[in-house]
Amino acid sequence: MSATLNETPTGSRLHIAIFGRRNAGKSSLINALTNQQAAIVSSVAGTTTDPVRKAMEILPIGPVVIIDTAGIDDTGELGEVRVQRTLRVLEQTDLALLVLDPTAVADGYEDDLVSRIRGRGVSLVAVINKIDIHPDDGAMVAWARERELPVASVSALTQEGMGLLKQRMIEHAPVGWAQPTILGDLIAPGDTVVMCIPIDKAAPKGRLILPQVMAIRDVLDHDGIAVMVKERELKHALENLRRRPKLVVTDSQALLKASADTPKEVLFTSFSILFARYKGDLEQMARGAKAIERLNPGDKVLIAEACTHHRQPDDIGKVQIPRWLRQLVGGELEFHWTAGGDFPEDLSSYQLIVHCGACMINRQEMLSRMDRAGEAGVPIVNYGVFLAAVHGVLERALEPFPLAGLAWEEGAE
């Protein structure tokens, strides 16, 4: 878990990415926004080679991640790689800042980027930099207005215009950029949520894993009562509550026991299914779960994790999921694995994608991955949906989400 308990997780922050040509002042701008030397500044073109991220707060937007990128006009073999990495940042971007150098003439580079950003439905603000040494910004302002872009003229060096830029960012920050709640819409004030949390060697010592921490906080934010137990104590805890809980949430590794111990009249789901909705599209994943039954020996399966971690001997992504799938199809499958920011450009050869819970990436990136899977016609599920399906409890785990339940039924048709 990269965040401490009093920090907003990176995946739950608004992602603001800064794009532009080399030497347009992107790195200087991120330093001005953060009031820190977060990015290396140099007059040498192409200093920024990989995206640089800095977490901060911009009120009243709230917690954000600012991302600096390499120049969109980079050249050469390595330059092309840098440009591709820059364009991949678009998959994570909730709000884009396009930095314009008044000494350069905006042409195909900027127009192509504007088209790509708008094609993804991402909010965009044009930023004319270096007005301390080039105060005549008329041509660039006209260029931005012709394209109906909100614009701010600034000097990242002297901080001139930074107040206006922050105002433009506040005005154009997307509404509803993340799901408003993990489970708060399922409960009323005073309702009890019982959370079944196995403690094993994969759990970080002295801590809970991030989805569990976030779910507990969400219950508290919605004036609910959070009760945490291990799987062995779940039945006893439910029997001793004076009033039935509104919801039981379990870790996926205890699905069968937790389902059996939870009364039928109590809503039941898993942390990972909650995150399938919070970070992605639960209905798409519910439909995709039916593809598990249609797999045949020899099919290709992609197992994608959004973070990197030390794998346990019986790792869920490397060992358990492949084992369950081989048993289901009665033969060998071709497995491919990705981790961190890696995700294949071409998904068309896969018959199924099994993705982690996406707690370490933002919703925009997860939805982007799901959109690419949908465009390629490849079913996608996350670990929680997959595990509930293979253990025969997905229908019950989707009861709190009627639309996803209907999508699961439609997937059988």
PyMOL commands that set and color helices and strands:
alter all, ss='L'
color gray80, all
select helices_A, chain A and resi 10-12+26-34+76-92+108-119+138-146+162-172+184-186+210-221+231-240+252-261+271-279+282-294+316-329+363-375+383-390+394-397+402-410
alter helices_A, ss='H'
color red, helices_A
select strands_A, chain A and resi 14-20+52-58+62-68+95-100+123-128+151-153+192-196+225-229+247-250+267-270+300-304+334-338+352-355+380-382
alter strands_A, ss='S'
color yellow, strands_A
deselect
rebuild
show_as cartoon
